[in-house]
Amino acid sequence: MLLKKNSFKSSRGIQLATYYKSSVAPESTKAILLCHGYAEYVDRYRSFIDRLSKEGFHIFTLDHQGHGRSDGLRAYIPSFDHLVEDVTDWLRDLRAQHPAYEWYVFGHSMGGGIALDVTLRNQDHIKALVLSGPLIQLPNTVPLPVQWIGRLLAKIFPKLPVVPVDFDLISRDPDVVRIYKEDPLVYSGNVRARTAIELDRFSKRIQGRLSELHVPFWVGHGSLDRITDPIGSFLLHQKASSVDKTHKVYHGLFHEILNEPEGQVVMHDIMLWLSKH
């Protein structure tokens, strides 16, 4: 996969790595903005990006602050709004550079939450939204006393890695898990205190805005996802004002539905839906 690498400076002065891959049809006016998930980075979407290019899309994507090749402490999110604002600002610039393009947005996991929020802020300029295991609701597995301790740590030691994550839960494919853990640009430590609080706060906030969404969207979730709760995708489909909306539950799949053994089926479903929009 040949990606053209560039950079974008956020409003806070953070240098973010950005990437571009052209459509196989240079005259195409379809463009998609891709948002990756927590702890990972753009390179893990190579096959998906190639498929989008073959389907006629120009792809624009970036490593979020603290991820991949972008600046910032690894996987540290001092404010979730910063991530959303970075993508919103970049989209504004891209729209100015490519005024003839029709814009689509894709996001996975944390990137799904970012993509959803960015879309809510720019609905008049986005043609359709595609989400994979989006951050809308987190599994409620943390006891209340531990939550209190976490909030205290977030104030005193915000960068401290405190919340363990079982990365074996990203996929049922052991090779996917192994490569994920061995990749030096993937953060595989505990979730930092402030990051954990920000992810939780965002999920609670975005649930109150789901009814505001009115653009067409497709959302898919693995039924055995224990990293983001599948109920979040159900709530989005139930509450969104969009007339054109599709909710797919993939039974038996884990969190990264594009990287499961059935990933090609998921990719086909997404491409088929996009071809109709």
C-alpha positions in Angstrom: 0.0 0.0 0.0 1.5 3.3 -1.1 0.4 6.1 1.2 1.5 9.7 0.6 2.6 11.0 4.0 2.3 14.6 5.1 1.5 16.5 8.3 -1.0 18.8 9.9 -0.5 21.1 12.9 -3.3 21.1 15.3 -4.7 24.3 16.9 -2.6 23.4 20.0 0.6 23.2 18.0 0.7 19.3 17.9 2.2 17.9 14.7 0.0 15.1 13.4 1.0 12.6 10.7 -1.5 12.5 7.9 -1.8 10.2 4.9 -3.4 10.1 1.5 -4.2 7.4 -1.0 -5.8 8.3 -4.3 -8.7 6.5 -5.9 -7.9 4.1 -8.8 -10.2 6.4 -10.7 -8.4 9.8 -10.5 -11.5 11.6 -11.8 -13.6 10.3 -8.8 -15.1 12.9 -6.5 -15.7 10.5 -3.6 -13.5 11.0 -0.6 -13.5 9.3 2.8 -11.9 10.4 6.0 -10.7 7.5 8.2 -10.3 7.6 12.0 -8.4 4.7 13.7 -8.9 3.3 17.1 -7.3 3.7 20.5 -3.6 2.7 20.9 -3.2 1.8 17.2 -2.4 3.8 14.0 -3.2 4.1 10.3 -1.0 1.3 9.0 -3.3 -1.3 10.5 -5.9 -0.3 7.9 -3.8 -1.1 4.8 -6.1 -3.7 3.2 -9.2 -1.7 4.0 -7.7 1.5 2.5 -6.6 -0.5 -0.6 -10.2 -1.8 -1.0 -11.6 1.7 -0.6 -9.3 3.0 -3.3 -10.4 0.2 -5.7 -14.0 1.2 -5.0 -13.3 4.7 -6.2 -12.6 6.6 -3.0 -9.8 9.0 -2.3 -8.7 8.2 1.3 -7.5 10.8 3.9 -6.4 9.6 7.3 -4.2 10.6 10.2 -2.6 9.2 13.4 -4.4 10.9 16.3 -2.4 12.8 18.9 -0.3 10.4 21.0 -0.7 7.6 18.4 1.5 6.2 15.6 3.8 8.8 14.1 2.1 11.8 15.5 3.4 13.9 18.4 2.3 13.4 22.0 2.8 11.0 24.9 1.8 7.5 23.7 -2.0 6.9 24.1 -2.4 9.8 26.4 -5.7 11.7 25.8 -5.9 14.9 28.0 -9.2 15.8 26.3 -11.3 13.8 23.9 -12.5 17.0 22.4 -8.9 17.6 21.2 -9.1 14.6 19.0 -12.5 15.6 17.6 -11.3 19.1 17.0 -8.2 17.9 15.2 -10.2 15.9 12.7 -12.8 18.7 12.3 -10.2 21.3 11.6 -8.4 19.0 9.1 -11.7 18.2 7.4 -12.4 21.9 7.0 -9.0 22.4 5.3 -9.5 19.4 3.1 -12.9 20.6 2.0 -11.3 23.9 1.0 -8.6 22.1 -0.9 -11.0 19.8 -2.7 -14.3 21.7 -3.1 -15.7 19.2 -5.6 -15.4 16.2 -3.4 -18.3 14.4 -1.6 -17.2 13.5 1.9 -17.7 10.2 3.7 -16.4 9.4 7.2 -15.3 6.0 8.7 -14.2 5.3 12.2 -13.4 2.2 14.3 -13.7 2.0 18.1 -12.4 5.2 19.6 -12.1 6.4 16.0 -15.8 5.5 15.6 -16.6 7.9 18.5 -14.5 10.6 16.9 -16.1 10.0 13.5 -19.6 10.2 15.0 -18.8 13.4 16.8 -17.1 15.0 13.7 -20.2 14.0 11.6 -22.6 15.5 14.2 -20.6 18.8 13.9 -20.5 18.7 10.1 -23.7 17.0 8.9 -24.4 19.4 6.1 -21.0 18.5 4.5 -21.0 14.7 5.0 -22.7 12.3 2.7 -22.6 9.2 4.8 -21.0 7.7 7.9 -19.6 4.1 8.5 -18.7 2.9 11.9 -17.0 -0.3 13.2 -17.4 -1.2 16.9 -17.7 2.5 17.7 -17.1 4.0 21.1 -20.6 4.8 22.3 -20.9 2.7 25.3 -18.1 1.0 27.3 -18.6 -2.3 29.1 -19.8 -1.7 32.7 -17.2 -4.0 34.4 -15.4 -1.6 36.7 -16.6 -1.6 40.4 -17.7 1.8 41.7 -14.9 2.1 44.3 -12.4 1.5 41.5 -14.0 4.2 39.4 -13.7 6.7 42.3 -10.0 5.8 42.7 -9.6 6.2 38.9 -11.0 9.7 39.0 -8.7 10.7 41.8 -5.7 9.3 40.0 -6.7 11.2 36.9 -6.4 14.5 38.8 -3.2 13.7 40.6 -1.3 11.4 38.2 -3.2 11.8 34.9 -0.5 10.1 32.8 -0.1 7.0 35.0 -1.0 3.7 33.3 -3.6 2.1 35.5 -6.3 0.3 33.7 -5.4 -3.1 32.2 -6.6 -4.1 28.7 -6.8 -7.6 27.4 -5.6 -7.2 23.9 -6.4 -10.8 23.1 -9.9 -9.6 22.8 -9.3 -7.6 19.7 -9.6 -10.6 17.4 -10.1 -14.4 17.3 -7.2 -14.5 14.8 -4.0 -15.2 16.9 -1.8 -13.8 14.2 -3.6 -10.4 14.3 -3.1 -10.3 18.1 0.5 -11.3 17.9 1.4 -8.7 15.2 -0.6 -6.1 17.3 1.4 -6.8 20.4 4.8 -6.9 18.5 4.2 -3.6 16.6 6.4 -0.9 18.2 4.0 1.8 17.0 1.1 0.2 18.9 0.7 1.1 22.5 0.1 -2.1 24.5 0.4 -0.8 28.1 -2.3 -0.1 30.6 -4.7 2.8 29.8 -3.5 6.0 31.4 -5.7 7.4 34.2 -6.8 10.6 32.3 -7.3 8.7 29.1 -9.6 6.2 30.8 -11.7 9.1 32.3 -11.9 10.9 28.9 -13.1 7.8 27.1 -15.7 7.2 29.7 -16.9 10.8 29.7 -17.1 10.9 26.0 -19.2 7.7 25.8 -21.7 9.2 28.3 -21.8 12.5 26.5 -22.3 11.1 23.0 -25.2 8.9 24.1 -27.2 12.1 24.8 -26.7 13.3 21.2 -27.5 10.2 19.2 -30.9 11.6 18.1 -29.2 14.5 16.5 -27.7 12.4 13.7 -29.6 12.6 10.4 -27.1 11.6 7.8 -27.2 8.0 6.3 -25.0 5.6 8.3 -23.9 2.0 8.5 -22.8 0.6 11.9 -21.3 -2.9 12.5 -20.4 -4.6 15.8 -19.2 -8.0 16.9 -21.6 -9.7 19.2 -18.7 -10.8 21.5 -17.0 -7.4 21.6 -15.8 -6.8 25.2 -13.9 -3.6 24.4 -16.8 -1.5 23.3 -20.3 -2.6 24.2 -22.4 -3.7 21.2 -25.4 -2.0 22.9 -23.9 1.3 21.9 -24.4 0.5 18.2 -27.9 -0.6 18.9 -28.7 2.6 20.7 -27.3 4.6 17.8 -29.6 2.8 15.3 -32.6 3.1 17.6 -32.2 6.8 18.5 -30.7 8.4 15.4 -33.0 10.6 13.3 -31.5 9.2 10.1 -34.0 7.7 7.7 -31.3 5.7 5.9 -29.6 3.6 8.6 -28.2 0.1 8.8 -27.1 -1.9 11.9 -25.3 -5.2 11.5 -24.4 -7.5 14.3 -21.8 -10.1 13.5 -22.4 -13.1 15.7 -19.4 -14.6 17.4 -17.0 -11.8 16.3 -14.7 -9.8 18.6 -13.8 -6.1 18.6 -11.9 -5.7 15.3 -14.5 -7.0 12.9 -12.3 -6.0 9.9 -9.5 -8.1 11.3 -11.5 -11.2 12.2 -11.4 -14.4 10.1 -14.6 -13.2 8.6 -13.2 -9.7 7.9 -13.6 -10.0 4.1 -17.3 -10.6 4.6 -17.5 -7.4 6.8 -15.5 -5.5 4.2 -17.8 -6.7 1.4 -20.9 -5.5 3.4 -19.4 -2.1 3.9 -18.4 -1.7 0.2 -21.9 -2.9 -0.9 -23.5 -0.3 1.3 -21.2 2.5 0.2 -21.8 1.6 -3.5 -25.5 2.4 -2.9 -24.7 5.8 -1.3 
